[in-house]
Amino acid sequence: MKKIKVLQISKFFYPHFGGMEKVVRDINIGLKEDVNMKVLTCQVKGKGNKEIIDDIEVFRAGSIGTYFSVPISFTFPFLLKKISSDRDILHFHLPFPLAVMSYLLVRPKGKIVVWWHSDILKPKKLYKLYKPFLRRFLNKVDKIIVATSYHIENSDILKDFKDKCEVISFGVDIEQFNFTDEIKEKVKKIRRKYGPKIILFVGRLIYYKGLEYLIQAMKGVDAKLLIIGEGKLQGSLQKLAENLKIGGKVFFLGRVKNSDILAYYRACDIFVLPSIEKTEAFGLVQLEAMACGKPVVNTSLPTGVPYVSQDGITGITVPPKNAKALSSAINSLLNDKILRKKYGENGKRRVEKEFTKKIMIEKTFNTYKKVLEN
């Protein structure tokens, strides 16, 4: 049987750290036996190149840098035209305005699948200029994948394209979260170093994550906060912790190897995702914490975030931008071991039933087949 030829088009790609990049790589690895896959992406800054990752060709367009998280690349449209010439499906991961504008400019062949990760919120003026072009592009799209129905209901543009939308939830590889002897030893070291009460955050240190509210919340929490991730806000966040005189219980660990992050999930008592903007459309890290049996404190954003970890079932949901509510939720869980255990077990079951990578990969492959059949 002839393999479907797919070009995945993503703003950045592994080893760049982020939810979108993880989804693209998971699809690559999960489908490489059944699909002839290639990836087109951009350098954050620097010359373009071509490399093999996970036995798949990855083409990186050169970039002079990024503006509002969007790479500025003059070669991208030409690479899109060239690399897509033999592809059956072009799988765009949005938001990625450069890819949308490039498509409209060079008009490559192939069916179009979009994975809509989130709406664009900033900068508003530029989005207003870009929106008509995005509509033109979506009119040409064959299928739009969203991770939850909330993505459609709360999007200012997807409502008009409901008939093209299909829900495929993000998923994690359950087997990766096995509590091995090696992980147990790492957990012991982490607990010895940071003490018996650990709060964990994993993600980029950027505006919409709302980390300043979590740091403020820690003023009223008797525990250590471990922050895994990098980003341009690190300096100001560290300064905030020092100004609040809680530098001794807020630790910035930077980037941590994937093989070690699992130990931090296992070592923590509570996982917190304090995001404040719709840009946080799902919160894949919640699934990773839930797969390790940890309760989650998240925020009531009009996105998939509170759908993933549900208030009163797998954790506690609080209003965004509310340090006092975060502090209260964290303390109520810290003070109730039985509740932590109950929410953690509920979360683990929820992941195993609805959010596995196997389900995500199978549904994605079926979408490819359906698009080509039509």
Secondary structure, 3 states (H helix, E strand, C coil): CCCEEEEEECCCCCCCCCHHHHHHHHHHHHHCCCEEEEEEEECCCECCEEEEECCEEEEEECECCEECCEECCCCHHHHHHHHHHHCCEEEEEECCHHHHHHHHHHCCCCEEEEEECCCCCCCHHHHHHHHHHHHHHHHHCCEEEECCHHHHHCCCCHHHHHHHEEECCCCECHHHHCCCHHHHHHHHHHHHHHCCCEEEEECCCCHHHCHHHHHHHHHHCCCEEEEECCCCCHHHHHHHHHHCCCHHHEEEEECCCHHHHHHHHHHCCEEECCCCCCCCCCCHHHHHHHHCCCCEEEECCCCCHHHHCCECCCEEEECCCCHHHHHHHHHHHHCCHHHHHHHHHHHHHHHHHHCEHHHHHHHHHHHHHHHHHC
